[in-house]
Amino acid sequence: MKKIRSTALAAAPLALALALVLAGCAGGTADTSMPGMGGGSSAATSPPTAVKGDFNAADSMFATMMIPHHQQAVEMSDMILGKTGIDPRVRDLAQQIKDAQAPEIEQMQSWLTAWGVDADSGMNGMEGMHDGMMSQGDMTALDAADGADASRLFLEQMIVHHQGAIDMAQTEIADGKNPDALALAQAIVKAQTAEIASMQELLTQL
């Protein structure tokens, strides 16, 4: 009996050590999989899926349509900034519009890239919609105008343009999902509503 008991006692440390090694391996595997993995969930390990799950059709429509809308506003502003004889208040407004909307274009383009949405689909989606976009004839008329006529025409066109942007932003606020897109839509409504009031006031003074 003593011999059998001695053999069992001698084997116990070996079994314990083996168990500890195996437990250590298992613990090591779990630890290496945890950092930055969100508990190992598939959503956390797949950034594109997580990003795509954070927007809906209204968000993508808002961005794809607002990008060309903003681009035209920047183009109109550049026309005014490139002319002489423009009322200084109108020139300041044009610069303000350009400074605000150019970064917003880049922001929305980055969203579409993350969402895997074609940015060029915006112009097709705007066909037949009341969005305040100027026609080619409108743009040609603004480009050809000078002095006070150009200042007045810019204000008249930009008021309509802003009203279209506000309509689009309000649709996003009602139907959108993405927090960043919703925040931008709210900012557009606030800023462009104030700019419309300023432009309407300027029109009475030119």
Buried (B, 14 or more C-beta within 10 A) or exposed (E): EEEEEEEEEEEEEEEEEEEEEEEEEEEEEEEEEEEEEEEEEEEEBEEEEBBEEBBBEBBBBBBBBBBBBBBBBBBBBEBBEEBEEBBEBBBEBBBBBBEBBBEBBEBBBEBBEBBEBEBEBBBEBBEEEEBBBBEEEBBEBBEEBEEEBBBBBBBBBBBBBBBBBBBBBBBBBEBBBBEBBBEBBBEBBEBBEEBBEBBEEBBEEE
